[in-house]
Amino acid sequence: MAEVEVADASRRTRLANERTYLAWLRSGLTALAVAIGAGKIVPSVANVTRWPFELLGAGYAVFAMCFILYGARRFLRVEDALAAGRYAPFQRRDAIVLASVAAVLAVATLGLVFVH
């Protein structure tokens, strides 16, 4: 009975890792949609200087790539850790980098919204 419980826990953990990976992908695709909106759609429909919005859109596109690539890296790290019976914590440095990029983009977005 104990072996069945361990196998079930392992399956649930792997499925949770898979769902988390898909969440990273969704976040990346969302940032990509924001990139298109900020960099292409807003300058096309509003009477604004294009380059600041295109630059902001490029920033969101880079952020999208970070989410997608980091999500894949994280998924593989957790899978390797699970296979070895270890735990792969979310790295403090990674959290700081992602939060910093998000904060810079948020400030830039607010700046453009209030300036235009």
C-alpha positions in Angstrom: 0.0 0.0 0.0 2.8 2.4 0.8 4.4 1.9 -2.7 1.1 2.9 -4.3 0.9 6.1 -2.2 4.5 7.0 -3.2 3.8 6.4 -6.9 0.6 8.5 -6.6 2.5 11.3 -4.9 5.2 11.1 -7.6 2.6 11.3 -10.4 0.8 14.2 -8.7 4.1 16.1 -8.3 5.1 15.5 -11.9 1.7 16.7 -13.1 2.0 19.8 -10.9 5.3 20.5 -12.5 3.8 20.1 -15.9 0.9 22.5 -15.0 3.5 25.0 -13.6 5.4 24.8 -16.9 2.2 25.5 -18.9 1.6 28.5 -16.6 5.1 29.8 -17.5 4.2 29.4 -21.2 0.9 31.1 -20.8 2.6 34.0 -19.0 5.1 34.2 -21.9 2.3 34.3 -24.5 0.5 36.9 -22.5 3.6 39.1 -22.4 3.9 38.6 -26.1 0.4 39.8 -26.6 1.2 42.9 -24.6 4.3 43.4 -26.7 2.2 43.4 -29.9 -0.4 45.7 -28.3 2.1 48.2 -27.0 4.5 48.1 -29.9 2.2 47.8 -32.9 -1.4 48.4 -32.1 -1.2 51.4 -29.8 1.0 53.4 -32.2 -1.2 52.5 -35.1 -4.5 53.7 -33.5 -3.3 56.6 -31.4 -1.7 59.8 -32.5 1.6 59.2 -30.6 5.3 59.1 -31.3 5.9 55.5 -32.4 9.4 54.7 -31.1 8.7 54.8 -27.4 5.8 52.3 -27.8 7.9 50.1 -30.1 10.7 50.1 -27.6 8.2 49.2 -24.8 6.8 46.4 -27.0 10.3 45.1 -27.6 10.8 45.0 -23.9 7.7 43.0 -23.4 8.8 40.6 -26.2 12.1 40.1 -24.4 10.2 39.5 -21.2 8.1 36.9 -23.0 11.1 35.0 -24.2 12.5 35.1 -20.6 9.3 33.5 -19.3 9.2 30.8 -22.0 12.9 29.9 -21.8 13.0 30.1 -18.0 9.8 28.0 -17.7 11.4 25.2 -19.8 14.6 25.4 -17.8 12.7 25.3 -14.6 10.6 22.3 -15.8 13.7 20.3 -16.6 15.4 21.2 -13.3 12.4 20.0 -11.3 12.1 16.8 -13.4 15.8 16.0 -12.8 15.4 16.7 -9.1 12.4 14.5 -8.9 14.2 11.7 -10.7 17.0 12.0 -8.2 14.7 12.3 -5.2 15.7 15.9 -4.5 14.0 19.2 -4.4 14.7 22.1 -6.8 13.8 25.3 -5.1 12.9 28.5 -7.1 16.2 30.4 -7.1 16.2 33.7 -5.3 18.3 35.3 -8.1 15.8 34.2 -10.8 12.9 35.7 -8.8 14.8 39.0 -8.4 15.7 39.2 -12.1 12.1 38.5 -13.3 10.6 40.9 -10.7 13.1 43.6 -11.7 12.4 43.3 -15.4 8.6 43.3 -14.7 9.0 46.4 -12.5 11.0 48.3 -15.1 8.4 47.5 -17.8 5.6 48.5 -15.4 7.3 51.9 -14.7 7.9 52.4 -18.5 4.3 51.5 -19.2 3.0 53.9 -16.6 5.3 56.6 -17.9 4.1 56.3 -21.4 0.4 56.2 -20.3 0.8 59.4 -18.3 2.9 61.2 -20.9 0.7 60.4 -23.8 
